[in-house]
Amino acid sequence: MSPVIIVLAAISAVLAVTMLIAKNPITSALCLLGVLLMTAGIYGLIGEHLIATIQLVVYAGAIMVLFIFSIMLLNLNKESSEFKDKPGIFIGAVAMGLGVFGVIAFALNEHFLKHRQEIPTGEFTSEKVMALGGNSKVLSHALFSQFYISFEVISLALLIAIVGAVVLAKRKFD
């Protein structure tokens, strides 16, 4: 593994912890942006340039603009947290979260070990993907021909959700 990937992963881990403990929502959003940028860098270094580009354009670009816009529109103020008043709640929540994560990880590991040979390869084998021009061509052809309507319906649903959030936030301030 490349030392640059290790550095990017370490920076990403520090930013993720900072995002979780930051008191200001804008600081948390900017730390999340840093995590997304580091992840795109890791994808680029391992040769997954399409995923790195999607990570930058979609997540670090569009989704983060939506997050920051929502935070600023909702005007989130600092409120007292029960975690400061009762640290036992925080410790219990972390323990419960780690327990749930452990159970899910164990279940997924057991499932994939048990069904390793039974997973079908689907229509596209690696040879067929290479014959069609690679992963990017196959993915873009499927997305913009076979699943075009689904793609547009999801875009419309997101637009409706954004307009609804703006209307509800404006009504709150009036």
N, C-alpha and C positions, 0 to 999 in steps of 0.2 A: 504494500500500500504506500502511496506517495506521501511524503511528509507534508506537502501542501494540503492534501485532503485531511490529514490529521489536524492541521492548524485550523482549517475551515470548520471542521467538526467541533473543535474545542471552542472556537469563537461562537459558533451556533449554540452550543450548550450554555455558555455564559450568558448570551443574549436571551435564551429561553428562560433561564432562571430569573434574570433581571426583569423580563416581561411579566413573570408571575408575581414578583414581589414589589413591582413599581406601584406607587400611590397615585400617580397621575395617569389617566387613561391615554393621553397622547403619547407619553413615554412608553407605555405598554405597546401601543400601536407601532411606534417607531422601532422598538425592539423586535416585534414580530416581522417588520419589514426587513430588518437585518438578518433574521433567521431565514426568511425566504430568499434573500440574496445569497447567503452562504450556501443554502441548499442548491440553488441554481449553479453556483460555482462548482459544487461537488459533482452535480450531474454533468456539467461541461467537461470536467477533468476526467471523468470515467468514459467519455465518448458518447454520451446521450445528449447530443446537441438539440434535438427537437424538444425533448422534455425540459432541458435548461431554458430554451427560448419560451416555451409555454409557461414555465415557472415565472420567468421575468415579466412577460407581457400580461398574462392573465392574473396571476396572484400578486406579484410585487407591484404591478401597475394598476389594473382595474379594481381588483378586490380591495387593495389597501386604500385606494382613493375613496371607495365606498365606505370602508370602515372609518377613516378619518373624517369624512363628510358626515357620517352618522354621529360620531362622537361630538363633533362641533355643533351639529344641528340640535342634538338632544341636550347640550349644555350640561354635561354630567358634573355635578358638584361633589366635593369630598363629603362623604357621610361617615359617621362613626361605624366601625365594623365590629361585629360580635367577636371576631377573631382576636381583636386587641383586648377586649374585656374578658373573654373566656378562652385562654389558650388551649384548654382541653378539647374544645370543639374543633379547633384547627388540627390538633394532633389526631383526633378521632377521624376527621375527614380525610387526612392524608393516609392514615392506616387503612381506612375503608377503600380509598381509591387504589392503593397499592394491592390490597387483597383482591379487589375486582379485576385489576389488571393481571395479577398472577393467575387467577382462575381462568380468565379468557386466554391468556398465553398458553397455559397448560392444555386447555381443551383444544385449541387450534393445533398445537404441536401433536397431540395424540391423534387428532383427526387426519392431519396430513401424513403422519407416519403410517397410519392404518390404511389409508386410501391412496398411497403414493402411486401404485401401478394402475389404479382404476380411473385416473383422471384422463378424459379424452383430450386429444390434441385439437379437435375442432376442424374446421374447414381449411385453415391455413397452416400447413406444416412449414418448417423453416425453409425447406427447398422451394416451396411454392411462393413464399414471401420474397425470397431472393430472385426468383424468376420474374416476379411482378415489379421489381424495382426497389425493394427494401421496405422497411417498416413505415417510414414517413409517407411514401406513396400509397401503400395499402390503407393506412389509417386515414389519410386525407380523402382518398377516393370513397371509402366507406362512409365517412362522416358527411361529406358534401354531396353524396348521391343517394345512398341507401337510407341514411338517417337524417336527411336534411330537414324534414318536417319536425322531427323530435327536437333537433337542435334549435329551430326557430321557435317552437312552443316554449322551450325552457327559457330562451331569451325574452320572450314576451312575458312569461310569468315573473321573471326577475324585474323587468321594467314595472310591472303592476305592483310588485312588492315595494319597490323604491318609492313610487308615487304614493302608495298607501302610507308608508312610513312618514313621508314628508307631510301629508295631510294630517295624520294623527299628531305629529309633533307640532305643527302649526296650531292646531286646535288646542293643544295643551298650553301654549303660550298666550293665546287670546283670552 
